[in-house]
Amino acid sequence: MPYGGVHFDPQVRTVSLWAVQTVAGIHNWPLPGWENWVLDFRGDDHTRQTGLLPADFAFPQSSLATALRRLSEGLGTPPPDHDALLGRATAAPGPDGTAPVVDPAALQPHEPADPTPAELAELRTALRALVAQAETD
């Protein structure tokens, strides 16, 4: 599952954006240079992204076993390092020359608690069983 995506439609001057994590600086829309564009923020609903693409758009096709294997490998992986993102967001001028305010805590997933190592092990075991079943189907 990607962390987010963006679609630019120059005909209707719309930027459609979806993200599963907080997007720093987007609350200052319109960003400098984008004043005549509309932001269509879709939150974490990536399913509507396909409707914006041409009908013949070639999505990558992977087997269910491959997708489940990737999911299992990513369990317990820390979120991406946002230092570069924060640097760019704080360096860009805000609307009317104001200084942007970025709360680094907002970039962390809003989960009440991380899963325990035992819970992650149990989930990996279940995913391995699903991978094995998908490979035989």
Secondary structure, DSSP 4 states (H G I P E B T S, - for coil): --SEEEEEETTTTEEEEEESS--TTGGGPSPTT-TT-EEEE-TT-GGGGGGGS-TT-------HHHHHHHHHHHTTPPPPP-HHHHHHHHHS--GGGPPP---GGGGS---SSPPPHHHHHHHHHHHHHHHHHHHH-
